[in-house]
Amino acid sequence: MPLHPAVQQLIRKVEDLSGRLVHVTEDPELKVMAVITTARGSVPAHFLRYRPGTRAVDYLVAYQLGFLVRLFSCPAADRWDVVSSAAEQEAGIRLLGLE
């Protein structure tokens, strides 16, 4: 599916800011409408996936790219990446009674 020119421009902005490519693909297994995985370490690209048949794909792609624009617009020393380990995620799920 061709993306709107403004979204293509946003992809180029993320690539310029981060120094890494952005790959946008459909993912029929995706449970949510869209998700982006930020390139870390030696990973050469950011991967943005969206569920086929989702309406407003341009909006969803732009929304996800906005996270990377904000992240890479600030100096590397000022960036925060809050993540949890698999064990911490499991503990959180258990504490919420969702196991």
C-alpha positions in Angstrom: 0.0 0.0 0.0 1.5 3.4 -1.0 1.8 5.8 1.9 0.8 9.4 1.8 3.7 11.7 0.7 3.7 13.4 4.2 4.1 10.0 5.8 7.0 9.2 3.4 8.6 12.5 4.4 8.2 11.5 8.1 9.9 8.2 7.3 12.9 10.0 5.8 13.0 12.3 8.8 13.3 9.3 11.2 16.0 7.8 9.0 17.9 11.0 8.9 17.6 11.5 12.7 18.4 8.0 13.7 20.8 6.9 10.9 18.8 3.8 10.4 16.2 2.7 7.8 12.5 2.3 8.5 10.7 -0.8 7.2 6.9 -0.6 7.1 5.1 -4.0 6.6 1.7 -5.6 7.0 1.6 -8.3 9.7 -1.6 -10.5 9.7 -0.6 -11.9 13.1 -0.5 -8.5 14.8 -3.1 -8.2 17.7 -3.0 -4.4 17.8 -3.5 -2.0 14.9 0.2 -1.0 14.6 3.5 -1.2 16.5 7.1 0.0 16.0 10.3 -1.8 17.1 13.2 0.7 17.6 16.5 -0.5 16.2 19.0 -1.1 19.0 22.6 -2.3 19.0 23.6 -3.6 15.6 20.0 -3.9 14.2 20.1 -2.0 10.9 16.5 -0.8 10.8 13.3 0.2 12.7 10.4 -2.1 12.0 6.9 -0.7 11.8 4.2 -3.3 11.4 0.5 -2.8 11.0 -2.5 -5.2 10.8 -3.9 -5.6 7.2 -7.3 -4.1 6.7 -6.7 -1.5 9.4 -8.3 1.8 8.4 -6.2 5.0 8.4 -2.9 3.3 7.9 -1.2 6.6 7.1 -2.3 8.0 10.5 -1.2 4.9 12.4 2.2 4.9 10.7 2.7 8.6 11.3 1.6 8.1 15.0 4.2 5.4 15.5 6.9 7.3 13.8 6.2 10.3 16.1 7.7 8.2 18.9 11.0 7.9 17.1 11.1 11.5 16.0 10.8 12.6 19.7 13.3 10.0 20.8 16.0 10.8 18.2 15.4 14.6 18.3 17.1 14.9 21.7 20.8 14.2 22.4 21.7 10.6 23.0 22.7 11.3 26.6 19.2 12.6 27.4 17.3 9.7 25.9 15.5 7.2 28.2 14.3 3.8 27.1 12.2 2.3 29.9 11.9 -1.5 29.4 11.3 -4.5 31.5 12.7 -8.0 31.4 10.5 -11.1 30.6 10.6 -12.0 34.3 9.4 -8.4 35.3 6.6 -8.6 32.8 5.5 -11.9 34.1 5.6 -10.6 37.7 3.5 -7.6 36.7 0.9 -9.8 35.0 0.8 -12.0 38.0 0.3 -9.1 40.4 -2.5 -7.8 38.3 -4.2 -11.2 38.4 -4.1 -11.6 34.6 -2.1 -14.8 34.3 
